[in-house]
Amino acid sequence: MTIKIKNENKNENGVLTAFDLSLDNGDVEKYNEIIRKWKFKDAESLFRFAISILNSTKDNFIATKNEYDKVVQRVPNPNLIRKKKEVPLL
């Protein structure tokens, strides 16, 4: 599974202002599954929704129900989180 950022554009302060996102292999399969399941009209709609959900969380987790109707807190894998000493990518 691969997700890559390409063609980054940054302003004079080094803040990211635009980029292209490339998905392949298993990530494309997951993307297609989400498009079908949620009936999004296009990629832009899916990403707008995902970004708005992540941006609206207060405590950096999302609560979902599993197949047994039990509420589960979903958090990113620790490998995806920036270490305190690492410089944030803007």
N, C-alpha and C positions, 0 to 999 in steps of 0.2 A: 504494500500500500504506500502510495506516495502522494503527498500534497506539497507543491512547491510554489513559492512566490517568485514571479518573474517581472522584469521591467518596472522596478521600483522607481517612483518619483518622489523626491523630497523637496521641501521648501528650503529657504536660506538658513533656517534654524535646524535643519536636519530632521524635521518632522515628516513622517510619511504622509503623503497626500493622495497617492494612487498606486495601484499595482495590479498585475494580472495574476490570477490563481490558476494553477494547473493541477488537475487530478488525473490519476490513472489507476489501473488494476482494481483492487478491492474498494478503494475510495469511490471510484466511479460506480461500482455496483451498489454501494450504500447510498450514494447520491440518487441513482435511478430508483432505488427502493423507496426513498423518502419522497421523491417527486410523485410516484404512483400512489403511495399510501396517503399522503397529505393532500394530493391533488393540486399541488402548486402549478401555476401556469408556466413558470420558467425559473431559471437559476437565480435571477435577481430577486424574485419573490421569496424563494427559499432562504437565501442568505440575508435578506432584510429581516425576515421573521426570526431567524436564529440569532442574529446580532441584537435585535430588540429584546429577545428573551434573556440573553446573557447580560445585556446592559441593565436590565430591570431588576436583577437579583440583588438583594441586600447583603447576604452573607456568603456569597460565592459558592452556592450550591443550588441545585434544582431538585425539587421533590417530584418523583413520578410514582406511579403504581406499577408493580411487577405483575406477572401472570397470575399471582395468587391474590391480587387486590391489596397487597401490603404496600404501604408508602415507603419508598426508598429514597435516600438522599444521594444524588449523583454529583460527583466532583471530578475534576480532571485527574488523570493519572499523574502522580508526582513527577514523572519524567517530562511532562508537558509544562511544568511550572518553573518559572525563572527562579534561580537561587538568589538569596538576598544580596550577595556580592556582585551578581551579574548586572550589567548595564541594561536597562529596559530598551527594547526595540520600539521606537516610536514610528 
